Amino acid sequence: MTKAELRWKYKAKRKTLTNQEYTQRNKQIFTYFRQQFSVTQPTTVHCYLSSAKKREASTDLIIAYLLSQTQIQVVTPRSHSNGVLTHHLFTHDADLELNQWNIREPLVSAPLVPIEELDWIVVPLLIFDRSGYRVGYGGGYYDRFLAQCRANTVKVGLSLESPVDQITDVDQYDIPLDFIITPSKVFSF
C-alpha cells in the first residue's frame, strides 16, 4: 500500500481503539522502552509530545521516565510554518502551548538545542513496514529533521500497531528508523 492509503487506513483504525485498549498498548510500549533503552551516560533525547486526542502512541510515561534520569536531557520539538522543526530543552515545569494542529509544543522562548547534540530521537508515526520505514502525518517535518541528524543518532519509533509488509512508495527522502517499539515487541533494523 502507498503512504496515502496507509495514512487513511491507520488514522481510521486508531479511532476504533477503546480507551482501555489505548491505555494498555501505551503501557506495554513504555515497558519495552524502559527495558530496551537504559541510559548509563549523559544523553540528549529528542521526544515528540503526543496527542491522546489523535490516539498517538503516548510519550507521557516515557518523558516522565527520561526526566527522572539525571544523566538525560530531554528535548521536544516545535513546528514552524516553513516545514522546519526547532528543538527545545524540556523540563518538568516547561510551559507549553497548542499549535495549529492542537499539538502541545514548548514556547518559542524555551532554550534551543542544536541538532548535532541529539543522541536519540523518539519519532511519531502512524504505521511502519518490515524495513523500518514509517508513514507519518504527511507534512514531512520529521523526514527533513532526520536527514539533518548525525549518522549515529539512534532513531526510535513508537507504534500502536504491528508492521505492514511494505510501504510501496518509499523514496530517497525517507529515512528508516533503527528501532520501533510496539505493544508486542521491539523491532530492530
C-alpha atoms as one frame of an Amber mdcrd trajectory, in Angstrom:
protein
   0.000   0.000   0.000   1.050   3.597  -0.541   1.705   6.087   2.257  -1.578
   7.880   1.495  -3.566   4.627   1.648  -1.841   3.561   4.860  -2.295   7.014
   6.408  -6.041   6.896   5.757  -6.393   3.287   6.964  -4.424   3.662  10.214
  -5.943   7.010  11.178  -9.351   5.321  10.902  -8.129   2.253  12.792  -6.916
   4.396  15.709 -10.392   5.852  16.114 -11.767   2.374  16.836  -9.486   1.781
  19.854 -11.306   1.818  23.163  -9.809   3.877  25.981  -8.823   0.659  27.716
  -7.062  -0.719  24.600  -5.287   2.594  24.018  -4.086   2.813  27.627  -2.931
  -0.821  27.686  -0.981  -0.527  24.420   0.770   2.599  25.666   1.726   0.915
  28.949   3.206  -2.015  27.004   5.190   0.344  24.747   6.543   2.145  27.815
   7.552  -1.163  29.451   9.510  -2.170  26.338  11.090   1.287  26.115  12.343
   1.101  29.704  13.651  -2.451  29.281  15.340  -1.852  25.932  16.794   1.617
  26.324  18.526   2.090  29.634  20.912   5.022  29.722  24.199   4.945  31.609
  25.950   8.028  30.219  24.935  11.633  29.530  22.454  11.541  26.671  20.204
  14.052  24.928  16.858  12.597  23.851  14.505  14.362  21.461  10.920  13.191
  22.086   7.681  14.331  20.499   4.799  15.424  22.718   1.967  13.045  21.908
  -1.693  13.816  21.347  -4.145  11.493  23.108  -6.964  13.097  21.101  -5.296
  11.856  17.905  -4.580   8.497  19.567  -0.829   8.806  19.014   1.448   6.407
  20.832   1.822   8.232  24.130   5.133   9.706  25.201   3.921  10.935  28.593
   5.308   7.995  30.611   8.484   7.938  28.520   9.154  11.629  29.079   8.488
  11.333  32.826  10.910   8.392  32.968  13.568  10.262  30.967  13.231  13.335
  33.180  13.756  11.159  36.264  17.189  10.114  34.961  19.812  12.684  35.957
  22.095  11.874  33.025  19.397  12.574  30.409  18.497  15.909  28.854  15.043
  15.910  27.213  14.317  17.988  24.115  10.906  18.484  22.465  10.043  19.852
  19.011   8.308  22.995  17.887   6.941  23.103  14.321   7.094  26.155  12.097
   5.058  27.121   9.032   8.116  26.692   6.785   8.129  22.929   7.469  11.029
  23.039   9.938  11.213  21.751  13.498  13.208  23.522  16.173  14.332  21.626
  19.257  13.841  22.994  22.749  15.012  21.930  26.190  12.156  20.381  28.165
  11.863  20.325  31.952   9.222  19.273  34.499   7.921  22.832  34.698   8.122
  23.701  30.986   5.363  25.935  29.691   3.550  24.520  26.667   1.092  25.856
  24.115  -1.078  24.276  21.417  -0.060  24.734  17.788  -2.365  24.943  14.740
  -2.882  21.132  14.839  -3.690  21.137  18.598  -0.352  19.524  19.425   1.455
  20.605  22.580   4.731  22.430  21.944   7.313  24.273  24.020   7.149  28.049
  23.910   9.329  29.696  21.292  11.320  31.211  24.192  12.378  27.774  25.561
  16.147  27.204  25.184  17.159  25.844  21.778  19.244  22.674  21.456  21.288
  22.150  18.247  20.521  19.041  16.165  24.149  17.905  16.497  23.630  17.402
  20.246  20.751  14.930  19.840  21.752  11.331  20.652  18.327   9.667  20.417
  15.140  10.687  18.689  11.715   9.291  19.582   9.746   9.607  16.346   5.948
   9.718  15.842   4.349   7.539  13.180   1.069   6.056  12.038   2.419   2.728
  10.764   5.708   1.216   9.592   6.989  -1.588   7.404   9.351  -4.519   7.950
  12.291  -2.465   6.641  11.906   0.267   9.273  10.290   2.883   7.042   7.471
   4.882   8.576   4.313   6.608   7.482   3.950   9.910   9.290   1.244  12.526
   9.054   2.244  13.850   5.631   3.891  17.160   6.493   7.473  15.967   6.020
   8.668  17.615   9.235  10.413  14.515  10.579  11.769  13.475   7.160  13.580
  16.821   6.866  14.689  16.690  10.503  16.038  13.118  10.399  18.054  13.944
   7.263  19.971  16.559   9.288  20.858  14.294  12.225  24.238  12.710  12.859
  24.679   9.259  11.326  24.990   7.683  14.797  21.837   9.301  16.224  19.507
   6.497  17.341  16.044   6.794  15.800  13.249   5.073  17.761   9.646   4.959
  16.561   6.576   4.209  18.667   3.717   2.321  17.025   0.388   1.152  18.382
   0.263  -1.400  15.533   2.423  -4.196  14.115   4.207  -3.542  10.804   2.827
  -3.892   7.312   4.956  -5.876   4.882   5.974  -2.954   2.678   5.262   0.702
   2.030   5.184   0.735  -1.767   6.134   4.363  -2.400   9.237   4.810  -0.223
  11.536   7.396  -1.827  15.036   8.856  -1.372  13.768  11.284   1.293  12.512
   8.517   3.581  14.916   7.526   6.343  14.454   4.153   8.041  14.337   4.050
  11.823  16.744   1.977  13.932  14.107   0.613  16.303  10.329   0.627  16.520
   8.533  -0.262  19.734   5.070  -1.798  19.512   2.853  -3.177  22.293   4.039
  -6.720  21.468   7.772  -6.348  20.690  10.713  -4.173  19.728  11.733  -4.267
  16.066  15.372  -3.616  15.215  16.519  -2.583  11.743
